[in-house]
């Protein structure tokens, strides 16, 4: 399972990247997976139709 942040021209959202029938697809999920549980939205988009974004929303600081 690969979690990605992406846009299709609308608001950015998170999704899970998986292969289905030999095609890479992105399945939309709600919220920020760093802070909330993963729940599917029902949105399924081919990977070639999305623009991948930075994996995290810019925050004021990062603690590692």
ZIHU-V316090 format. One record per residue. RES is the residue in one letter. SS is DSSP state (alpha for helix, beta for strand, coil for the rest). OMEGA is omega in radians with two decimals (999 if undefined). D_LAST is the distance of its C-alpha to the last C-alpha in whole Angstrom. Layout:
res=RES ss=SS omega=OMEGA d_last=D_LAST
res=RES ss=SS omega=OMEGA d_last=D_LAST
This chain:
res=X ss=coil omega=3.10 d_last=23
res=X ss=beta omega=3.11 d_last=21
res=X ss=beta omega=-3.10 d_last=19
res=X ss=beta omega=2.98 d_last=20
res=X ss=beta omega=-3.02 d_last=20
res=X ss=beta omega=3.03 d_last=24
res=X ss=beta omega=3.04 d_last=27
res=X ss=coil omega=-3.08 d_last=31
res=X ss=coil omega=3.08 d_last=32
res=X ss=coil omega=3.10 d_last=31
res=X ss=coil omega=3.07 d_last=28
res=X ss=coil omega=3.09 d_last=25
res=X ss=beta omega=3.10 d_last=24
res=X ss=beta omega=3.10 d_last=22
res=X ss=beta omega=3.08 d_last=24
res=X ss=beta omega=3.13 d_last=24
res=X ss=beta omega=3.11 d_last=25
res=X ss=beta omega=3.06 d_last=28
res=X ss=beta omega=3.09 d_last=31
res=X ss=beta omega=-3.12 d_last=34
res=X ss=coil omega=3.10 d_last=38
res=X ss=coil omega=3.12 d_last=36
res=X ss=beta omega=3.07 d_last=35
res=X ss=beta omega=-3.11 d_last=31
res=X ss=beta omega=3.05 d_last=31
res=X ss=beta omega=3.14 d_last=28
res=X ss=beta omega=-3.09 d_last=28
res=X ss=beta omega=3.08 d_last=27
res=X ss=beta omega=-3.12 d_last=25
res=X ss=coil omega=3.00 d_last=25
res=X ss=coil omega=3.14 d_last=22
res=X ss=coil omega=-3.06 d_last=18
res=X ss=coil omega=3.07 d_last=17
res=X ss=coil omega=-3.03 d_last=14
res=X ss=coil omega=-3.10 d_last=15
res=X ss=coil omega=3.10 d_last=19
res=X ss=coil omega=-3.10 d_last=21
res=X ss=coil omega=3.09 d_last=22
res=X ss=coil omega=-3.13 d_last=26
res=X ss=beta omega=3.10 d_last=28
res=X ss=beta omega=-3.08 d_last=30
res=X ss=beta omega=3.11 d_last=33
res=X ss=beta omega=3.09 d_last=32
res=X ss=beta omega=-3.07 d_last=32
res=X ss=beta omega=3.04 d_last=32
res=X ss=beta omega=-3.11 d_last=33
res=X ss=alpha omega=-3.12 d_last=30
res=X ss=alpha omega=-3.13 d_last=32
res=X ss=alpha omega=-3.13 d_last=33
res=X ss=coil omega=3.00 d_last=29
res=X ss=beta omega=-3.14 d_last=27
res=X ss=beta omega=-3.12 d_last=24
res=X ss=coil omega=3.05 d_last=21
res=X ss=coil omega=-3.02 d_last=18
res=X ss=coil omega=-3.14 d_last=16
res=X ss=coil omega=3.07 d_last=14
res=X ss=coil omega=3.11 d_last=16
res=X ss=coil omega=-3.13 d_last=15
res=X ss=coil omega=-3.09 d_last=13
res=X ss=coil omega=3.08 d_last=13
res=X ss=coil omega=3.11 d_last=10
res=X ss=coil omega=3.10 d_last=6
res=X ss=coil omega=-3.10 d_last=4
res=X ss=coil omega=999 d_last=0
